[in-house]
């Protein structure tokens, strides 16, 4: 069974709750190596998204993803707004106007999201950014021949491992790069939030 617009909306509502629950954790992670605003910025963006979804529910998964993109770009401060906004915008373009998303479409959406983040942030694996979580997620998604839920579950597990891999890294991008060697020993907040969102999407797909 494919993933409909309503399924995507349900997954985003679940993601908004996860962001709310982990807001303080993301703030603490970002206080260690960044501006300290990542958790609050994401919470603001997803709270705004819930209001938009209450007012309108787009007719296709791609249109839902585009709504996410425009909302996050306009409401999330710092680097996260443009990066996440671009990710969702590229994901939207990757799936087009399809009424339902199958496993291949979900894998394409994740690849589009990664391509967007890389194009916007110019980061690569090893720079201690969300790319370190998103890249293995995309690889895992492409290797799974199963349901949408199975694809997202594999992506979420790989993203969690990727996020953990950032702990010993020395940041080469963003605010954390200003700390040099002192950035080592800390989990990257963007990688952590990426892993949290993918786990929320996977859990929602498993319940659909």
Secondary structure in CASP SS format (residue, H / E / C, confidence):
PFRMAT SS
TARGET T0000
AUTHOR 0000-0000-0000
METHOD secondary structure of the structure
MODEL  1
X C 1.00
X C 1.00
X E 1.00
X C 1.00
X H 1.00
X H 1.00
X H 1.00
X H 1.00
X H 1.00
X H 1.00
X H 1.00
X H 1.00
X H 1.00
X H 1.00
X H 1.00
X H 1.00
X H 1.00
X H 1.00
X H 1.00
X H 1.00
X H 1.00
X C 1.00
X H 1.00
X H 1.00
X H 1.00
X H 1.00
X H 1.00
X H 1.00
X H 1.00
X H 1.00
X H 1.00
X H 1.00
X H 1.00
X C 1.00
X C 1.00
X C 1.00
X C 1.00
X H 1.00
X H 1.00
X H 1.00
X H 1.00
X H 1.00
X H 1.00
X H 1.00
X H 1.00
X H 1.00
X H 1.00
X H 1.00
X H 1.00
X H 1.00
X H 1.00
X H 1.00
X H 1.00
X H 1.00
X H 1.00
X C 1.00
X C 1.00
X C 1.00
X C 1.00
X C 1.00
X H 1.00
X H 1.00
X H 1.00
X H 1.00
X H 1.00
X H 1.00
X H 1.00
X H 1.00
X H 1.00
X H 1.00
X H 1.00
X H 1.00
X H 1.00
X H 1.00
X H 1.00
X C 1.00
X C 1.00
X H 1.00
X H 1.00
X H 1.00
X H 1.00
X H 1.00
X H 1.00
X H 1.00
X H 1.00
X H 1.00
X H 1.00
X H 1.00
X H 1.00
X H 1.00
X H 1.00
X H 1.00
X H 1.00
X H 1.00
X H 1.00
X C 1.00
X C 1.00
X C 1.00
X C 1.00
X C 1.00
X E 1.00
X C 1.00
X H 1.00
X H 1.00
X H 1.00
X H 1.00
X H 1.00
X H 1.00
X H 1.00
X H 1.00
X H 1.00
X H 1.00
X H 1.00
X H 1.00
X H 1.00
X H 1.00
X H 1.00
X H 1.00
X H 1.00
X H 1.00
X H 1.00
X C 1.00
X C 1.00
X C 1.00
X C 1.00
X C 1.00
X C 1.00
X C 1.00
X C 1.00
X C 1.00
X H 1.00
X H 1.00
X H 1.00
X H 1.00
X H 1.00
X H 1.00
X H 1.00
X H 1.00
X H 1.00
X H 1.00
X H 1.00
X H 1.00
X H 1.00
X C 1.00
X C 1.00
X C 1.00
X C 1.00
X H 1.00
X H 1.00
X H 1.00
X H 1.00
X H 1.00
X H 1.00
X H 1.00
X H 1.00
X H 1.00
X H 1.00
X H 1.00
X H 1.00
X H 1.00
X H 1.00
X H 1.00
X H 1.00
X H 1.00
X C 1.00
X C 1.00
X C 1.00
X C 1.00
X C 1.00
X C 1.00
X C 1.00
X C 1.00
X C 1.00
X C 1.00
X H 1.00
X H 1.00
X H 1.00
X H 1.00
X H 1.00
X H 1.00
X H 1.00
X H 1.00
X H 1.00
X C 1.00
X C 1.00
X C 1.00
X C 1.00
X C 1.00
X H 1.00
X H 1.00
X H 1.00
X H 1.00
X H 1.00
X H 1.00
X H 1.00
X H 1.00
X H 1.00
X H 1.00
X H 1.00
X H 1.00
X H 1.00
X H 1.00
X H 1.00
X H 1.00
X H 1.00
X H 1.00
X H 1.00
X C 1.00
END
